[in-house]
């Protein structure tokens, strides 16, 4: 009996100690844990919610492709003659115009060659004058039977050879002038020039090395591939809508270029390996925002936008009567609005009716409010996390 009593006392003692430990733990937690102010502590118990303003947005169907920016024209500048580079006359990375002089190759010996060929031409012309006079004289004597047939033939041959010599000398002069012209290397197209690959003082050989490269940047081309089905749909859209179509280019930094399309054409066959066909769209590029070699998104849709109210899905709720949202009016009072929903577009859904532009819907704190309740609301932007 005594042992049983001692055992009961130990159990009671352990229970009491455990109770004291639990009480001490709750006491310490209440003292050490920071007390968060209630959402409505400063507003008379009004719950705190986050709201967003719904707006009317473009919901027209659009198709997006990945496009590769490429220059319509590009040229590697190469020398046509041999010689040392005397001058580099452009600023690397600048815009150059067709006909601008970019490089000058040593000109002295080419100028001397032109003068030599000019002298040869003058000599040939002098010989031609003499041969022509002799031929005319022999022709006259032959008619009077004072000159033999052989003498006449010899003078005629000399005359014809002199004419040929003049033509040959003229051709040699023309070639010399062409070579002299090649000492000034000019831009064959307008565009942006890159780095000078050869600097002053270096020897260059005809057609063996690239001096610089020019790419046309305005206009510019964007190439993208579509399936044969999309190609047929696109042609039907262009045939049926024409100028009512709109193209948008989305750059890597999010900049959107709208309606600067000049023209477009499709390749003449489908790639059998990928089952796609290449499409090339030409764009104005006055600000050089499209850079050859870059990738962009190209979005094609209707020019006349279809407008609709888009509501964040975080604002949607549902009960036995259907879908609804909670809005907050100018007085900070919650107003329940029933909505009819349409298509889902990313993280939003089309509200076919029940909402108007600039309505403010609750996107966080729905579970804390009811219709007609006063709330403390904070407006967040569409791109902010809630």
C-alpha positions in Angstrom: 0.0 0.0 0.0 2.8 2.4 0.9 4.6 1.7 -2.4 1.4 2.5 -4.4 0.9 5.8 -2.6 4.5 6.8 -3.3 4.0 5.9 -7.0 0.8 8.1 -7.2 2.6 11.0 -5.6 5.4 10.8 -8.2 2.9 10.8 -11.0 1.1 13.8 -9.6 4.4 15.6 -9.1 5.5 15.0 -12.7 2.1 16.2 -14.0 2.4 19.4 -11.9 6.0 20.0 -13.2 4.9 19.4 -16.8 2.0 21.9 -16.4 4.4 24.5 -15.0 6.8 24.0 -17.9 3.9 24.5 -20.4 2.7 27.6 -18.7 6.2 29.0 -18.5 6.7 28.3 -22.3 3.5 30.1 -23.2 4.6 33.0 -21.0 8.0 33.3 -22.6 6.5 33.0 -26.1 4.1 35.9 -25.4 7.0 38.0 -24.1 9.7 37.2 -26.8 7.5 37.0 -29.9 6.9 40.5 -31.5 3.3 41.4 -31.7 2.1 42.1 -35.2 -0.4 44.9 -35.4 -3.8 43.8 -36.7 -4.6 44.9 -40.2 -7.4 47.1 -39.0 -5.7 48.3 -35.8 -5.3 51.8 -37.1 -8.6 51.9 -39.0 -11.1 50.9 -36.4 -11.0 47.2 -37.1 -11.3 47.6 -40.9 -9.6 44.7 -42.8 -6.6 45.4 -45.0 -6.8 44.4 -48.6 -4.9 44.8 -51.9 -6.7 46.0 -54.9 -6.0 46.4 -58.6 -7.6 48.6 -61.3 -9.1 46.7 -64.2 -8.6 48.2 -67.6 -9.9 47.6 -71.1 -7.2 45.8 -73.0 -6.6 44.5 -76.5 -7.6 40.8 -76.7 -7.3 40.4 -80.5 -5.9 37.0 -81.4 -2.2 37.3 -82.3 0.4 34.8 -83.4 4.0 35.1 -82.2 7.1 33.8 -84.0 10.8 34.0 -83.3 12.5 36.2 -85.9 16.1 36.6 -86.8 17.2 40.1 -87.8 19.4 40.2 -91.0 20.7 42.8 -93.3 19.1 43.1 -96.7 22.5 44.1 -98.2 26.0 43.5 -96.8 29.3 44.0 -98.4 32.9 42.9 -97.6 35.2 45.7 -98.8 38.1 44.2 -100.7 40.9 45.9 -102.7 41.0 45.5 -106.5 44.7 46.5 -106.8 47.9 45.9 -104.9 49.6 48.5 -102.8 50.1 50.1 -99.4 47.2 51.7 -97.6 47.9 55.4 -97.4 44.7 56.6 -95.6 41.7 55.2 -93.7 38.9 57.9 -94.1 36.0 56.6 -92.0 35.2 56.3 -88.3 34.7 52.7 -87.2 31.1 51.8 -86.4 29.7 54.9 -88.1 27.1 55.3 -90.8 28.5 55.6 -94.3 26.8 56.6 -97.5 27.2 55.0 -100.9 30.1 56.6 -102.7 32.0 57.7 -99.6 35.8 57.2 -99.9 36.8 54.7 -97.2 40.5 53.8 -98.0 43.2 55.3 -100.3 45.9 53.0 -101.6 49.2 54.5 -102.8 48.4 56.4 -106.0 51.8 57.6 -107.4 52.7 54.6 -109.6 49.1 54.3 -110.8 49.1 58.0 -111.8 52.5 57.4 -113.6 51.0 54.5 -115.4 48.1 56.6 -116.6 50.5 59.2 -117.9 52.6 56.5 -119.7 49.4 55.1 -121.3 48.4 58.5 -122.4 51.8 59.1 -124.0 51.5 55.7 -125.9 48.0 56.8 -127.1 49.4 60.1 -128.3 52.2 58.3 -130.2 49.8 55.9 -131.8 47.5 58.7 -132.9 50.5 60.4 -134.5 51.4 57.2 -136.4 47.8 56.9 -137.5 47.9 60.4 -139.0 51.0 59.6 -140.9 49.8 56.2 -142.1 46.5 57.6 -143.1 48.2 60.3 -145.2 50.4 57.8 -146.9 47.5 55.5 -147.7 45.5 58.4 -149.2 48.5 59.4 -151.3 49.2 55.9 -152.5 45.5 55.5 -153.4 45.6 58.7 -155.5 48.8 57.6 -157.3 47.3 54.1 -157.9 44.3 55.6 -159.6 46.7 57.5 -161.9 48.7 54.3 -162.5 51.8 55.9 -160.9 51.9 53.5 -157.9 52.0 49.7 -158.0 49.3 47.5 -156.4 51.9 46.2 -153.9 52.8 49.6 -152.7 49.1 50.5 -152.2 48.5 47.3 -150.2 51.5 48.0 -148.0 50.2 51.5 -147.2 46.7 50.3 -146.5 48.0 47.6 -144.1 50.1 50.2 -142.3 47.1 52.4 -142.0 44.9 49.6 -140.5 47.7 48.6 -138.1 48.0 52.3 -137.0 44.2 52.4 -136.3 44.5 49.2 -134.3 47.4 50.5 -132.4 45.4 53.6 -131.4 42.5 51.4 -130.2 44.9 49.3 -128.2 46.6 52.3 -126.7 43.1 53.8 -125.8 42.2 50.5 -124.1 45.4 50.4 -122.1 44.8 54.0 -121.0 41.2 53.1 -119.9 42.5 50.2 -117.8 45.2 52.4 -116.3 42.5 54.9 -115.3 40.4 52.1 -113.8 43.3 50.9 -111.7 43.9 54.5 -110.6 40.2 54.8 -109.7 40.6 51.6 -107.5 43.2 53.5 -105.4 40.1 55.2 -103.8 38.0 52.5 -102.3 34.4 53.7 -102.0 31.4 52.5 -100.2 29.2 50.5 -102.7 26.1 50.7 -100.4 24.9 52.9 -97.6 25.0 51.3 -94.1 26.9 50.9 -90.9 30.6 50.1 -91.3 32.4 47.9 -88.7 36.0 47.7 -87.7 38.9 48.6 -90.1 40.6 45.3 -90.6 43.6 46.9 -92.3 45.2 50.1 -91.1 47.5 52.6 -92.7 50.9 51.4 -93.9 49.8 47.8 -94.5 50.3 46.2 -97.9 47.1 44.8 -99.5 46.8 42.4 -102.4 44.0 42.4 -105.0 40.9 40.4 -103.9 42.8 38.5 -101.2 41.7 40.2 -98.0 38.8 42.1 -96.5 39.4 45.7 -95.4 36.1 46.3 -93.7 32.4 45.2 -93.8 29.3 47.3 -94.4 25.8 46.1 -93.5 22.6 47.9 -94.4 20.5 48.7 -91.4 17.6 50.8 -92.8 15.6 49.2 -94.1 16.3 45.8 -92.5 14.8 42.3 -92.7 13.4 39.9 -90.1 13.3 36.3 -91.1 11.1 33.7 -89.3 9.7 30.3 -90.1 6.1 29.2 -90.0 4.4 25.8 -90.6 2.6 25.2 -93.9 -0.7 25.5 -92.1 0.2 28.9 -90.6 1.4 30.0 -94.0 -2.0 29.2 -95.6 -3.7 31.0 -92.7 -1.5 34.0 -93.1 -2.1 34.2 -96.8 -5.8 34.1 -96.3 -5.5 36.8 -93.6 -3.5 39.0 -96.0 -5.9 38.4 -98.9 -9.0 39.0 -96.8 -7.8 41.8 -94.5 -4.8 43.4 -96.3 -3.9 46.6 -94.5 -6.0 45.6 -91.5 -3.2 43.4 -90.2 -0.7 44.7 -87.8 2.8 43.4 -87.0 4.6 44.0 -83.8 8.3 43.4 -83.1 9.2 42.8 -79.5 12.9 43.6 -78.8 15.0 41.9 -76.2 14.5 44.8 -73.7 10.7 44.7 -74.2 10.4 47.6 -76.6 7.6 47.1 -79.0 7.8 48.4 -82.6 4.4 48.7 -84.3 3.4 49.0 -87.9 6.8 49.8 -89.5 6.4 46.9 -92.0 7.5 47.8 -95.5 6.9 44.5 -97.3 7.1 40.8 -96.9 7.5 37.7 -99.0 7.8 33.9 -98.4 10.3 31.5 -99.7 9.5 29.5 -102.7 9.5 26.0 -101.1 8.9 24.2 -97.8 11.9 22.9 -95.9 11.4 19.2 -96.0 13.4 18.6 -92.8 11.5 21.0 -90.6 8.2 21.2 -92.5 8.3 25.0 -92.3 8.6 27.8 -94.8 10.7 30.9 -94.3 9.1 34.3 -94.3 11.0 37.5 -94.8 9.6 40.8 -93.5 11.2 44.2 -94.4 11.0 47.0 -91.8 12.0 50.6 -91.5 14.7 51.0 -88.9 15.5 54.7 -88.6 16.7 54.5 -85.0 18.9 51.4 -85.6 16.9 49.5 -82.9 17.0 46.3 -85.1 20.6 45.0 -85.2 21.6 42.4 -87.7 22.1 39.0 -86.0 19.7 39.7 -83.1 16.6 37.7 -82.3 13.2 39.3 -81.8 9.6 38.2 -81.3 7.4 39.1 -84.2 3.6 39.2 -83.4 1.0 39.3 -86.1 -2.7 40.1 -85.6 -5.5 42.5 -86.5 -4.9 46.2 -86.6 -8.4 47.0 -85.3 -8.0 45.8 -81.7 -10.8 43.9 -80.0 -11.2 45.5 -76.5 -12.3 43.7 -73.4 -12.1 43.9 -69.6 -9.4 41.7 -68.2 -9.7 40.7 -64.5 -6.8 39.1 -62.5 -7.6 35.5 -61.7 -6.5 36.2 -58.1 -9.6 38.4 -57.9 -12.1 35.7 -59.0 -14.3 33.8 -56.6 -17.2 31.4 -57.0 -20.2 30.2 -55.1 -23.4 28.4 -55.9 -24.7 31.3 -58.0 -21.6 31.6 -60.2 -18.5 33.8 -60.4 -18.0 37.1 -58.7 -15.4 39.7 -57.7 -15.2 42.0 -54.7 -14.7 45.6 -55.7 -13.9 48.6 -53.5 -15.7 51.9 -54.3 -14.5 55.5 -53.7 -15.7 55.4 -50.1 -13.7 52.3 -49.3 -16.7 50.0 -49.1 -16.7 46.5 -50.6 -19.2 45.9 -53.4 -19.8 42.4 -54.7 -20.2 42.2 -58.5 -21.3 39.1 -60.5 -19.3 38.5 -63.7 -19.6 36.4 -66.8 -16.2 35.1 -67.8 -14.6 34.5 -71.2 -11.2 33.3 -72.4 -8.2 33.0 -70.2 -5.3 35.2 -71.3 -2.1 34.5 -69.3 -2.9 35.2 -65.6 -6.1 37.1 -66.4 -9.6 36.3 -67.7 -12.0 38.2 -69.9 -15.0 39.6 -68.0 -17.8 39.7 -70.6 -20.0 41.7 -68.3 -20.4 42.9 -64.7 -17.3 45.1 -64.7 -16.3 48.4 -66.2 -12.9 50.0 -66.8 -11.3 51.5 -63.7 -13.2 49.2 -61.3 -10.9 48.3 -58.4 -11.0 44.6 -57.6 -9.7 42.9 -54.4 -6.8 40.6 -55.3 -5.7 39.8 -51.8 -7.8 39.5 -48.7 -11.0 38.2 -50.3 -11.5 35.8 -47.4 -11.6 38.7 -44.9 -14.4 40.8 -46.4 -18.0 40.8 -47.2 -20.4 42.9 -49.3 -21.0 46.3 -47.8 -18.0 46.2 -45.4 -15.6 49.1 -44.9 -12.0 48.2 -45.7 -8.6 49.7 -45.8 -7.3 49.2 -49.3 -3.9 49.6 -50.9 -3.6 49.9 -54.7 -1.0 47.8 -56.5 0.1 47.9 -60.1 -0.6 45.2 -62.6 3.0 44.1 -62.7 3.5 43.9 -59.0 3.4 40.7 -57.1 0.4 40.3 -54.7 
